[in-house]
Amino acid sequence: MSPDEVVPVPDSGAAPSPAELGIDGLLEGRVVLVTGAAAGVGRGVALAAAAAGATVGLGVRRPAGGEAVAAEIAEMGGPP
């Protein structure tokens, strides 16, 4: 997939899978530290990095939000 290629979002509103985006395993064996990971763009980056196979460190100001994102990552099969 080229950087200029656009990935259509399914009509259901669900996000494309890592395989559909061509990022499945792209970050395998890497560590990604995401600040602002409890919400918004930071949350999205953390989830995308985990979906791409990275071990993700979450930097948050709201512990409850960070715990929720960590639980989502664990549900995806990432480390708890």
All heavy atoms as TSV, in Angstrom:
chain	resi	resn	atom	element	x	y	z
A	1	MET	N	N	0.846	-1.168	0.000
A	1	MET	CA	C	0.000	0.000	0.000
A	1	MET	C	C	0.895	1.236	0.000
A	1	MET	O	O	1.824	1.325	0.780
A	1	MET	CB	C	-0.900	-0.025	1.236
A	1	MET	CG	C	-1.686	1.238	1.425
A	1	MET	SD	S	-2.755	1.252	2.887
A	1	MET	CE	C	-3.897	-0.021	2.469
A	2	SER	N	N	0.603	2.162	-0.844
A	2	SER	CA	C	1.396	3.390	-0.895
A	2	SER	C	C	0.858	4.398	0.104
A	2	SER	O	O	-0.320	4.332	0.484
A	2	SER	CB	C	1.361	3.982	-2.303
A	2	SER	OG	O	0.109	4.593	-2.541
A	3	PRO	N	N	1.674	5.350	0.549
A	3	PRO	CA	C	1.206	6.361	1.511
A	3	PRO	C	C	0.076	7.215	0.976
A	3	PRO	O	O	-0.699	7.777	1.732
A	3	PRO	CB	C	2.446	7.215	1.775
A	3	PRO	CG	C	3.597	6.393	1.335
A	3	PRO	CD	C	3.091	5.465	0.286
A	4	ASP	N	N	-0.047	7.302	-0.353
A	4	ASP	CA	C	-1.098	8.131	-0.953
A	4	ASP	C	C	-2.412	7.393	-1.134
A	4	ASP	O	O	-3.419	7.999	-1.476
A	4	ASP	CB	C	-0.630	8.647	-2.318
A	4	ASP	CG	C	0.600	9.525	-2.191
A	4	ASP	OD1	O	0.710	10.240	-1.170
A	4	ASP	OD2	O	1.442	9.480	-3.094
A	5	GLU	N	N	-2.394	6.093	-0.911
A	5	GLU	CA	C	-3.590	5.287	-1.123
A	5	GLU	C	C	-4.599	5.520	-0.003
A	5	GLU	O	O	-4.255	5.578	1.177
A	5	GLU	CB	C	-3.192	3.807	-1.158
A	5	GLU	CG	C	-4.251	2.919	-1.742
A	5	GLU	CD	C	-3.723	1.514	-1.957
A	5	GLU	OE1	O	-2.489	1.338	-2.074
A	5	GLU	OE2	O	-4.540	0.602	-2.003
A	6	VAL	N	N	-5.857	5.650	-0.368
A	6	VAL	CA	C	-6.925	5.890	0.595
A	6	VAL	C	C	-7.637	4.573	0.871
A	6	VAL	O	O	-7.983	3.839	-0.051
A	6	VAL	CB	C	-7.942	6.926	0.050
A	6	VAL	CG1	C	-9.105	7.097	1.000
A	6	VAL	CG2	C	-7.243	8.246	-0.213
A	7	VAL	N	N	-7.842	4.282	2.159
A	7	VAL	CA	C	-8.540	3.065	2.558
A	7	VAL	C	C	-9.982	3.432	2.876
A	7	VAL	O	O	-10.232	4.254	3.761
A	7	VAL	CB	C	-7.881	2.424	3.802
A	7	VAL	CG1	C	-8.664	1.202	4.249
A	7	VAL	CG2	C	-6.442	2.085	3.496
A	8	PRO	N	N	-10.944	2.880	2.146
A	8	PRO	CA	C	-12.342	3.223	2.426
A	8	PRO	C	C	-12.794	2.645	3.764
A	8	PRO	O	O	-12.396	1.547	4.139
A	8	PRO	CB	C	-13.110	2.578	1.270
A	8	PRO	CG	C	-12.224	1.478	0.793
A	8	PRO	CD	C	-10.806	1.924	1.070
A	9	VAL	N	N	-13.594	3.399	4.477
A	9	VAL	CA	C	-14.163	2.942	5.747
A	9	VAL	C	C	-15.468	2.226	5.433
A	9	VAL	O	O	-16.282	2.733	4.667
A	9	VAL	CB	C	-14.416	4.131	6.698
A	9	VAL	CG1	C	-15.098	3.674	7.976
A	9	VAL	CG2	C	-13.115	4.845	7.002
A	10	PRO	N	N	-15.676	1.025	5.995
A	10	PRO	CA	C	-16.921	0.294	5.729
A	10	PRO	C	C	-18.141	1.120	6.124
A	10	PRO	O	O	-18.079	1.965	7.014
A	10	PRO	CB	C	-16.804	-0.950	6.615
A	10	PRO	CG	C	-15.353	-1.072	6.938
A	10	PRO	CD	C	-14.788	0.313	6.891
A	11	ASP	N	N	-19.264	0.866	5.455
A	11	ASP	CA	C	-20.494	1.601	5.723
A	11	ASP	C	C	-20.965	1.463	7.157
A	11	ASP	O	O	-21.680	2.317	7.669
A	11	ASP	CB	C	-21.605	1.135	4.782
A	11	ASP	CG	C	-21.358	1.584	3.350
A	11	ASP	OD1	O	-20.648	2.586	3.156
A	11	ASP	OD2	O	-21.886	0.936	2.434
A	12	SER	N	N	-20.566	0.394	7.831
A	12	SER	CA	C	-21.014	0.162	9.201
A	12	SER	C	C	-20.438	1.188	10.170
A	12	SER	O	O	-20.860	1.282	11.308
A	12	SER	CB	C	-20.612	-1.238	9.661
A	12	SER	OG	O	-19.198	-1.314	9.764
A	13	GLY	N	N	-19.439	1.958	9.718
A	13	GLY	CA	C	-18.796	2.925	10.596
A	13	GLY	C	C	-17.655	2.323	11.389
A	13	GLY	O	O	-16.957	3.013	12.095
A	14	ALA	N	N	-17.455	0.998	11.251
A	14	ALA	CA	C	-16.378	0.338	11.970
A	14	ALA	C	C	-15.043	0.682	11.324
A	14	ALA	O	O	-14.955	0.888	10.121
A	14	ALA	CB	C	-16.589	-1.178	11.948
A	15	ALA	N	N	-14.012	0.751	12.145
A	15	ALA	CA	C	-12.673	1.032	11.626
A	15	ALA	C	C	-12.163	-0.155	10.839
A	15	ALA	O	O	-12.479	-1.304	11.159
A	15	ALA	CB	C	-11.734	1.337	12.783
A	16	PRO	N	N	-11.382	0.096	9.794
A	16	PRO	CA	C	-10.795	-1.017	9.039
A	16	PRO	C	C	-9.868	-1.841	9.931
A	16	PRO	O	O	-9.268	-1.322	10.868
A	16	PRO	CB	C	-9.988	-0.322	7.939
A	16	PRO	CG	C	-10.437	1.083	7.919
A	16	PRO	CD	C	-11.008	1.391	9.269
A	17	SER	N	N	-9.745	-3.118	9.632
A	17	SER	CA	C	-8.868	-3.987	10.410
A	17	SER	C	C	-7.412	-3.684	10.068
A	17	SER	O	O	-7.116	-3.114	9.015
A	17	SER	CB	C	-9.175	-5.446	10.101
A	17	SER	OG	O	-8.697	-5.771	8.810
A	18	PRO	N	N	-6.474	-4.087	10.940
A	18	PRO	CA	C	-5.054	-3.896	10.630
A	18	PRO	C	C	-4.659	-4.540	9.301
A	18	PRO	O	O	-3.864	-3.980	8.554
A	18	PRO	CB	C	-4.343	-4.557	11.811
A	18	PRO	CG	C	-5.319	-4.470	12.930
A	18	PRO	CD	C	-6.668	-4.626	12.284
A	19	ALA	N	N	-5.224	-5.699	8.995
A	19	ALA	CA	C	-4.902	-6.361	7.735
A	19	ALA	C	C	-5.384	-5.522	6.549
A	19	ALA	O	O	-4.686	-5.396	5.541
A	19	ALA	CB	C	-5.525	-7.750	7.692
A	20	GLU	N	N	-6.575	-4.929	6.671
A	20	GLU	CA	C	-7.104	-4.081	5.595
A	20	GLU	C	C	-6.237	-2.840	5.397
A	20	GLU	O	O	-6.118	-2.335	4.285
A	20	GLU	CB	C	-8.541	-3.654	5.900
A	20	GLU	CG	C	-9.550	-4.777	5.822
A	20	GLU	CD	C	-10.921	-4.361	6.297
A	20	GLU	OE1	O	-11.023	-3.651	7.319
A	20	GLU	OE2	O	-11.908	-4.750	5.638
A	21	LEU	N	N	-5.645	-2.362	6.470
A	21	LEU	CA	C	-4.794	-1.176	6.382
A	21	LEU	C	C	-3.369	-1.518	5.970
A	21	LEU	O	O	-2.574	-0.631	5.689
A	21	LEU	CB	C	-4.761	-0.448	7.727
A	21	LEU	CG	C	-6.060	0.213	8.161
A	21	LEU	CD1	C	-5.931	0.761	9.573
A	21	LEU	CD2	C	-6.443	1.318	7.199
A	22	GLY	N	N	-3.043	-2.789	5.961
A	22	GLY	CA	C	-1.694	-3.203	5.600
A	22	GLY	C	C	-0.682	-2.989	6.715
A	22	GLY	O	O	0.510	-2.882	6.463
A	23	ILE	N	N	-1.150	-2.906	7.976
A	23	ILE	CA	C	-0.243	-2.665	9.098
A	23	ILE	C	C	-0.137	-3.862	10.029
A	23	ILE	O	O	0.535	-3.799	11.046
A	23	ILE	CB	C	-0.643	-1.420	9.913
A	23	ILE	CG1	C	-2.020	-1.587	10.554
A	23	ILE	CG2	C	-0.570	-0.168	9.063
A	23	ILE	CD1	C	-2.372	-0.514	11.572
A	24	ASP	N	N	-0.783	-4.961	9.686
A	24	ASP	CA	C	-0.767	-6.140	10.539
A	24	ASP	C	C	0.675	-6.621	10.729
A	24	ASP	O	O	1.350	-6.974	9.768
A	24	ASP	CB	C	-1.620	-7.237	9.909
A	24	ASP	CG	C	-2.021	-8.314	10.882
A	24	ASP	OD1	O	-2.030	-8.036	12.085
A	24	ASP	OD2	O	-2.342	-9.423	10.428
A	25	GLY	N	N	1.189	-6.570	11.953
A	25	GLY	CA	C	2.536	-7.014	12.266
A	25	GLY	C	C	3.636	-6.016	11.923
A	25	GLY	O	O	4.811	-6.291	12.117
A	26	LEU	N	N	3.273	-4.853	11.433
A	26	LEU	CA	C	4.248	-3.852	11.005
A	26	LEU	C	C	5.174	-3.412	12.143
A	26	LEU	O	O	6.342	-3.134	11.928
A	26	LEU	CB	C	3.524	-2.629	10.427
A	26	LEU	CG	C	4.381	-1.507	9.877
A	26	LEU	CD1	C	5.119	-1.988	8.632
A	26	LEU	CD2	C	3.527	-0.304	9.537
A	27	LEU	N	N	4.651	-3.344	13.360
A	27	LEU	CA	C	5.446	-2.893	14.502
A	27	LEU	C	C	5.793	-4.023	15.465
A	27	LEU	O	O	6.160	-3.775	16.617
A	27	LEU	CB	C	4.697	-1.772	15.249
A	27	LEU	CG	C	4.434	-0.510	14.440
A	27	LEU	CD1	C	3.584	0.474	15.244
A	27	LEU	CD2	C	5.730	0.128	14.005
A	28	GLU	N	N	5.711	-5.250	14.995
A	28	GLU	CA	C	6.022	-6.419	15.827
A	28	GLU	C	C	7.430	-6.285	16.405
A	28	GLU	O	O	8.379	-5.959	15.701
A	28	GLU	CB	C	5.933	-7.688	14.977
A	28	GLU	CG	C	5.860	-8.952	15.783
A	28	GLU	CD	C	4.531	-9.125	16.493
A	28	GLU	OE1	O	3.492	-8.804	15.912
A	28	GLU	OE2	O	4.568	-9.584	17.643
A	29	GLY	N	N	7.545	-6.497	17.733
A	29	GLY	CA	C	8.836	-6.425	18.398
A	29	GLY	C	C	9.301	-5.014	18.733
A	29	GLY	O	O	10.391	-4.830	19.247
A	30	ARG	N	N	8.477	-4.026	18.454
A	30	ARG	CA	C	8.826	-2.628	18.743
A	30	ARG	C	C	8.050	-2.139	19.956
A	30	ARG	O	O	7.009	-2.670	20.301
A	30	ARG	CB	C	8.490	-1.733	17.555
A	30	ARG	CG	C	9.041	-2.221	16.256
A	30	ARG	CD	C	10.109	-1.364	15.804
A	30	ARG	NE	N	10.678	-1.891	14.560
A	30	ARG	CZ	C	11.420	-1.186	13.793
A	30	ARG	NH1	N	11.691	0.055	14.095
A	30	ARG	NH2	N	11.931	-1.712	12.709
A	31	VAL	N	N	8.579	-1.099	20.587
A	31	VAL	CA	C	7.911	-0.467	21.726
A	31	VAL	C	C	7.524	0.940	21.306
A	31	VAL	O	O	8.339	1.679	20.757
A	31	VAL	CB	C	8.832	-0.417	22.965
A	31	VAL	CG1	C	8.156	0.310	24.110
A	31	VAL	CG2	C	9.226	-1.827	23.389
A	32	VAL	N	N	6.275	1.308	21.563
A	32	VAL	CA	C	5.763	2.638	21.225
A	32	VAL	C	C	5.254	3.288	22.503
A	32	VAL	O	O	4.457	2.695	23.228
A	32	VAL	CB	C	4.618	2.537	20.183
A	32	VAL	CG1	C	4.017	3.898	19.900
A	32	VAL	CG2	C	5.107	1.886	18.908
A	33	LEU	N	N	5.724	4.499	22.779
A	33	LEU	CA	C	5.239	5.262	23.924
A	33	LEU	C	C	4.316	6.346	23.402
A	33	LEU	O	O	4.703	7.142	22.546
A	33	LEU	CB	C	6.406	5.896	24.690
A	33	LEU	CG	C	6.034	6.795	25.862
A	33	LEU	CD1	C	5.249	6.012	26.914
A	33	LEU	CD2	C	7.275	7.408	26.477
A	34	VAL	N	N	3.079	6.356	23.894
A	34	VAL	CA	C	2.080	7.313	23.433
A	34	VAL	C	C	1.670	8.207	24.587
A	34	VAL	O	O	1.209	7.724	25.623
A	34	VAL	CB	C	0.831	6.588	22.871
A	34	VAL	CG1	C	-0.194	7.587	22.365
A	34	VAL	CG2	C	1.226	5.607	21.774
A	35	THR	N	N	1.856	9.514	24.429
A	35	THR	CA	C	1.388	10.453	25.441
A	35	THR	C	C	-0.032	10.883	25.084
A	35	THR	O	O	-0.418	10.868	23.915
A	35	THR	CB	C	2.302	11.687	25.523
A	35	THR	OG1	O	2.329	12.336	24.260
A	35	THR	CG2	C	3.707	11.292	25.943
A	36	GLY	N	N	-0.797	11.244	26.093
A	36	GLY	CA	C	-2.187	11.631	25.857
A	36	GLY	C	C	-3.023	10.451	25.405
A	36	GLY	O	O	-3.978	10.594	24.647
A	37	ALA	N	N	-2.678	9.259	25.885
A	37	ALA	CA	C	-3.283	8.030	25.386
A	37	ALA	C	C	-4.659	7.716	25.974
A	37	ALA	O	O	-5.292	6.758	25.551
A	37	ALA	CB	C	-2.346	6.852	25.654
A	38	ALA	N	N	-5.134	8.519	26.913
A	38	ALA	CA	C	-6.412	8.215	27.554
A	38	ALA	C	C	-7.608	8.556	26.671
A	38	ALA	O	O	-8.694	8.014	26.858
A	38	ALA	CB	C	-6.534	8.962	28.884
A	39	ALA	N	N	-7.430	9.448	25.691
A	39	ALA	CA	C	-8.577	9.874	24.883
A	39	ALA	C	C	-8.101	10.467	23.560
A	39	ALA	O	O	-6.915	10.754	23.373
A	39	ALA	CB	C	-9.393	10.916	25.642
A	40	GLY	N	N	-9.043	10.656	22.665
A	40	GLY	CA	C	-8.791	11.368	21.426
A	40	GLY	C	C	-7.764	10.716	20.521
A	40	GLY	O	O	-7.705	9.493	20.378
A	41	VAL	N	N	-6.924	11.563	19.921
A	41	VAL	CA	C	-5.923	11.094	18.967
A	41	VAL	C	C	-4.927	10.143	19.639
A	41	VAL	O	O	-4.551	9.119	19.066
A	41	VAL	CB	C	-5.186	12.285	18.324
A	41	VAL	CG1	C	-4.031	11.821	17.458
A	41	VAL	CG2	C	-6.157	13.131	17.517
A	42	GLY	N	N	-4.512	10.459	20.864
A	42	GLY	CA	C	-3.576	9.592	21.574
A	42	GLY	C	C	-4.123	8.191	21.762
A	42	GLY	O	O	-3.408	7.200	21.593
A	43	ARG	N	N	-5.401	8.089	22.091
A	43	ARG	CA	C	-6.045	6.783	22.245
A	43	ARG	C	C	-6.017	6.043	20.916
A	43	ARG	O	O	-5.677	4.860	20.854
A	43	ARG	CB	C	-7.482	6.950	22.724
A	43	ARG	CG	C	-8.250	5.651	22.824
A	43	ARG	CD	C	-9.711	5.908	23.267
A	43	ARG	NE	N	-10.483	4.701	23.124
A	43	ARG	CZ	C	-11.117	4.339	22.009
A	43	ARG	NH1	N	-11.093	5.105	20.936
A	43	ARG	NH2	N	-11.786	3.206	21.956
A	44	GLY	N	N	-6.348	6.742	19.838
A	44	GLY	CA	C	-6.354	6.122	18.520
A	44	GLY	C	C	-4.977	5.630	18.106
A	44	GLY	O	O	-4.837	4.537	17.558
A	45	VAL	N	N	-3.951	6.434	18.393
A	45	VAL	CA	C	-2.581	6.041	18.058
A	45	VAL	C	C	-2.177	4.815	18.872
A	45	VAL	O	O	-1.568	3.876	18.348
A	45	VAL	CB	C	-1.603	7.208	18.290
A	45	VAL	CG1	C	-0.156	6.754	18.205
A	45	VAL	CG2	C	-1.872	8.331	17.295
A	46	ALA	N	N	-2.524	4.805	20.159
A	46	ALA	CA	C	-2.182	3.666	21.016
A	46	ALA	C	C	-2.840	2.388	20.510
A	46	ALA	O	O	-2.195	1.338	20.425
A	46	ALA	CB	C	-2.596	3.945	22.457
A	47	LEU	N	N	-4.117	2.464	20.157
A	47	LEU	CA	C	-4.822	1.283	19.670
A	47	LEU	C	C	-4.284	0.833	18.319
A	47	LEU	O	O	-4.127	-0.374	18.070
A	47	LEU	CB	C	-6.326	1.562	19.586
A	47	LEU	CG	C	-7.019	1.812	20.928
A	47	LEU	CD1	C	-8.479	2.207	20.709
A	47	LEU	CD2	C	-6.917	0.607	21.841
A	48	ALA	N	N	-3.964	1.777	17.439
A	48	ALA	CA	C	-3.417	1.422	16.128
A	48	ALA	C	C	-2.038	0.782	16.269
A	48	ALA	O	O	-1.727	-0.204	15.587
A	48	ALA	CB	C	-3.337	2.653	15.237
A	49	ALA	N	N	-1.210	1.322	17.163
A	49	ALA	CA	C	0.121	0.753	17.377
A	49	ALA	C	C	0.013	-0.668	17.922
A	49	ALA	O	O	0.747	-1.569	17.495
A	49	ALA	CB	C	0.936	1.631	18.320
A	50	ALA	N	N	-0.905	-0.871	18.861
A	50	ALA	CA	C	-1.103	-2.218	19.407
A	50	ALA	C	C	-1.607	-3.166	18.326
A	50	ALA	O	O	-1.158	-4.314	18.236
A	50	ALA	CB	C	-2.082	-2.168	20.576
A	51	ALA	N	N	-2.517	-2.685	17.482
A	51	ALA	CA	C	-3.050	-3.516	16.398
A	51	ALA	C	C	-1.952	-3.886	15.405
A	51	ALA	O	O	-2.007	-4.947	14.782
A	51	ALA	CB	C	-4.182	-2.783	15.687
A	52	ALA	N	N	-0.942	-3.023	15.275
A	52	ALA	CA	C	0.168	-3.288	14.368
A	52	ALA	C	C	1.243	-4.150	15.017
A	52	ALA	O	O	2.279	-4.413	14.420
A	52	ALA	CB	C	0.770	-1.969	13.884
A	53	GLY	N	N	1.008	-4.591	16.263
A	53	GLY	CA	C	1.906	-5.533	16.915
A	53	GLY	C	C	2.877	-4.956	17.917
A	53	GLY	O	O	3.698	-5.676	18.470
A	54	ALA	N	N	2.820	-3.648	18.186
A	54	ALA	CA	C	3.757	-3.021	19.122
A	54	ALA	C	C	3.367	-3.280	20.571
A	54	ALA	O	O	2.194	-3.494	20.886
A	54	ALA	CB	C	3.810	-1.513	18.885
A	55	THR	N	N	4.359	-3.243	21.436
A	55	THR	CA	C	4.115	-3.147	22.868
A	55	THR	C	C	3.955	-1.656	23.124
A	55	THR	O	O	4.804	-0.864	22.725
A	55	THR	CB	C	5.307	-3.697	23.668
A	55	THR	OG1	O	5.462	-5.089	23.351
A	55	THR	CG2	C	5.092	-3.525	25.168
A	56	VAL	N	N	2.854	-1.264	23.761
A	56	VAL	CA	C	2.517	0.155	23.882
A	56	VAL	C	C	2.614	0.615	25.330
A	56	VAL	O	O	2.012	0.017	26.220
A	56	VAL	CB	C	1.098	0.429	23.336
A	56	VAL	CG1	C	0.759	1.908	23.412
A	56	VAL	CG2	C	0.975	-0.062	21.902
A	57	GLY	N	N	3.365	1.700	25.555
A	57	GLY	CA	C	3.421	2.370	26.847
A	57	GLY	C	C	2.474	3.551	26.797
A	57	GLY	O	O	2.481	4.314	25.822
A	58	LEU	N	N	1.628	3.681	27.807
A	58	LEU	CA	C	0.613	4.728	27.809
A	58	LEU	C	C	0.981	5.844	28.778
A	58	LEU	O	O	1.152	5.592	29.972
A	58	LEU	CB	C	-0.750	4.148	28.206
A	58	LEU	CG	C	-1.241	2.948	27.397
A	58	LEU	CD1	C	-2.517	2.390	28.003
A	58	LEU	CD2	C	-1.446	3.336	25.949
A	59	GLY	N	N	1.090	7.064	28.278
A	59	GLY	CA	C	1.301	8.236	29.118
A	59	GLY	C	C	-0.030	8.961	29.246
A	59	GLY	O	O	-0.600	9.387	28.238
A	60	VAL	N	N	-0.546	9.067	30.477
A	60	VAL	CA	C	-1.872	9.674	30.683
A	60	VAL	C	C	-1.864	10.574	31.908
A	60	VAL	O	O	-1.028	10.424	32.797
A	60	VAL	CB	C	-2.966	8.587	30.863
A	60	VAL	CG1	C	-3.067	7.700	29.649
A	60	VAL	CG2	C	-2.721	7.747	32.088
A	61	ARG	N	N	-2.806	11.515	31.935
A	61	ARG	CA	C	-3.020	12.325	33.133
A	61	ARG	C	C	-4.218	11.811	33.928
A	61	ARG	O	O	-4.357	12.127	35.093
A	61	ARG	CB	C	-3.262	13.785	32.755
A	61	ARG	CG	C	-2.021	14.428	32.182
A	61	ARG	CD	C	-2.151	15.908	32.006
A	61	ARG	NE	N	-3.419	16.291	31.381
A	61	ARG	CZ	C	-3.702	17.518	30.986
A	61	ARG	NH1	N	-2.837	18.486	31.144
A	61	ARG	NH2	N	-4.861	17.783	30.423
A	62	ARG	N	N	-5.079	11.043	33.258
A	62	ARG	CA	C	-6.252	10.470	33.921
A	62	ARG	C	C	-6.073	8.954	34.003
A	62	ARG	O	O	-6.252	8.255	33.014
A	62	ARG	CB	C	-7.525	10.793	33.136
A	62	ARG	CG	C	-7.865	12.269	33.103
A	62	ARG	CD	C	-9.155	12.560	32.325
A	62	ARG	NE	N	-9.087	12.040	30.968
A	62	ARG	CZ	C	-9.939	11.127	30.467
A	62	ARG	NH1	N	-10.907	10.627	31.202
A	62	ARG	NH2	N	-9.807	10.706	29.229
A	63	PRO	N	N	-5.699	8.431	35.184
A	63	PRO	CA	C	-5.450	6.990	35.306
A	63	PRO	C	C	-6.618	6.117	34.846
A	63	PRO	O	O	-6.393	5.082	34.225
A	63	PRO	CB	C	-5.176	6.797	36.798
A	63	PRO	CG	C	-4.650	8.116	37.252
A	63	PRO	CD	C	-5.407	9.134	36.433
A	64	ALA	N	N	-7.844	6.539	35.114
A	64	ALA	CA	C	-8.994	5.720	34.714
A	64	ALA	C	C	-9.053	5.584	33.189
A	64	ALA	O	O	-9.351	4.506	32.666
A	64	ALA	CB	C	-10.286	6.320	35.243
A	65	GLY	N	N	-8.766	6.664	32.484
A	65	GLY	CA	C	-8.760	6.609	31.024
A	65	GLY	C	C	-7.660	5.708	30.510
A	65	GLY	O	O	-7.848	4.944	29.550
A	66	GLY	N	N	-6.489	5.783	31.136
A	66	GLY	CA	C	-5.381	4.925	30.742
A	66	GLY	C	C	-5.685	3.463	30.988
A	66	GLY	O	O	-5.346	2.594	30.164
A	67	GLU	N	N	-6.337	3.174	32.104
A	67	GLU	CA	C	-6.702	1.791	32.412
A	67	GLU	C	C	-7.702	1.261	31.389
A	67	GLU	O	O	-7.634	0.097	30.993
A	67	GLU	CB	C	-7.260	1.693	33.827
A	67	GLU	CG	C	-6.190	1.914	34.882
A	67	GLU	CD	C	-6.751	2.059	36.291
A	67	GLU	OE1	O	-7.981	1.909	36.482
A	67	GLU	OE2	O	-5.952	2.333	37.201
A	68	ALA	N	N	-8.619	2.122	30.939
A	68	ALA	CA	C	-9.608	1.703	29.940
A	68	ALA	C	C	-8.920	1.373	28.612
A	68	ALA	O	O	-9.237	0.365	27.965
A	68	ALA	CB	C	-10.657	2.790	29.743
A	69	VAL	N	N	-7.964	2.201	28.193
A	69	VAL	CA	C	-7.246	1.950	26.944
A	69	VAL	C	C	-6.393	0.692	27.088
A	69	VAL	O	O	-6.334	-0.134	26.171
A	69	VAL	CB	C	-6.390	3.170	26.540
A	69	VAL	CG1	C	-5.530	2.851	25.329
A	69	VAL	CG2	C	-7.287	4.366	26.251
A	70	ALA	N	N	-5.753	0.512	28.244
A	70	ALA	CA	C	-4.955	-0.698	28.478
A	70	ALA	C	C	-5.841	-1.945	28.392
A	70	ALA	O	O	-5.423	-2.972	27.831
A	70	ALA	CB	C	-4.266	-0.623	29.838
A	71	ALA	N	N	-7.064	-1.855	28.916
A	71	ALA	CA	C	-7.998	-2.988	28.826
A	71	ALA	C	C	-8.377	-3.269	27.374
A	71	ALA	O	O	-8.470	-4.435	26.976
A	71	ALA	CB	C	-9.231	-2.711	29.667
A	72	GLU	N	N	-8.576	-2.208	26.578
A	72	GLU	CA	C	-8.887	-2.401	25.165
A	72	GLU	C	C	-7.733	-3.102	24.439
A	72	GLU	O	O	-7.951	-3.975	23.607
A	72	GLU	CB	C	-9.182	-1.059	24.473
A	72	GLU	CG	C	-10.511	-0.452	24.847
A	72	GLU	CD	C	-10.747	0.845	24.085
A	72	GLU	OE1	O	-11.045	0.772	22.872
A	72	GLU	OE2	O	-10.620	1.913	24.695
A	73	ILE	N	N	-6.520	-2.682	24.752
A	73	ILE	CA	C	-5.341	-3.296	24.136
A	73	ILE	C	C	-5.242	-4.763	24.547
A	73	ILE	O	O	-4.952	-5.632	23.724
A	73	ILE	CB	C	-4.072	-2.515	24.493
A	73	ILE	CG1	C	-4.089	-1.149	23.776
A	73	ILE	CG2	C	-2.817	-3.295	24.122
A	73	ILE	CD1	C	-2.995	-0.198	24.198
A	74	ALA	N	N	-5.503	-5.051	25.823
A	74	ALA	CA	C	-5.464	-6.437	26.300
A	74	ALA	C	C	-6.518	-7.282	25.586
A	74	ALA	O	O	-6.267	-8.443	25.223
A	74	ALA	CB	C	-5.667	-6.493	27.804
A	75	GLU	N	N	-7.711	-6.713	25.333
A	75	GLU	CA	C	-8.770	-7.433	24.621
A	75	GLU	C	C	-8.354	-7.753	23.189
A	75	GLU	O	O	-8.794	-8.750	22.623
A	75	GLU	CB	C	-10.058	-6.610	24.604
A	75	GLU	CG	C	-10.794	-6.583	25.916
A	75	GLU	CD	C	-12.019	-5.684	25.864
A	75	GLU	OE1	O	-12.500	-5.359	24.753
A	75	GLU	OE2	O	-12.508	-5.307	26.933
A	76	MET	N	N	-7.500	-6.902	22.611
A	76	MET	CA	C	-7.016	-7.121	21.246
A	76	MET	C	C	-5.930	-8.190	21.215
A	76	MET	O	O	-5.460	-8.578	20.155
A	76	MET	CB	C	-6.428	-5.820	20.670
A	76	MET	CG	C	-7.439	-4.726	20.480
A	76	MET	SD	S	-6.722	-3.099	20.099
A	76	MET	CE	C	-5.404	-3.456	18.995
A	77	GLY	N	N	-5.487	-8.634	22.385
A	77	GLY	CA	C	-4.442	-9.649	22.456
A	77	GLY	C	C	-3.081	-9.090	22.816
A	77	GLY	O	O	-2.100	-9.806	22.813
A	78	GLY	N	N	-3.028	-7.785	23.139
A	78	GLY	CA	C	-1.768	-7.173	23.559
A	78	GLY	C	C	-1.462	-7.516	24.992
A	78	GLY	O	O	-2.284	-8.111	25.701
A	79	PRO	N	N	-0.272	-7.140	25.453
A	79	PRO	CA	C	0.073	-7.425	26.855
A	79	PRO	C	C	-0.834	-6.651	27.802
A	79	PRO	O	O	-1.222	-5.533	27.497
A	79	PRO	CB	C	1.519	-6.976	26.981
A	79	PRO	CG	C	1.801	-6.147	25.785
A	79	PRO	CD	C	0.790	-6.466	24.746
A	80	PRO	N	N	-1.201	-7.246	28.927
A	80	PRO	CA	C	-2.079	-6.561	29.893
A	80	PRO	C	C	-1.403	-5.410	30.587
A	80	PRO	O	O	-0.213	-5.285	30.604
A	80	PRO	CB	C	-2.444	-7.666	30.886
A	80	PRO	CG	C	-1.405	-8.716	30.728
A	80	PRO	CD	C	-0.825	-8.559	29.357
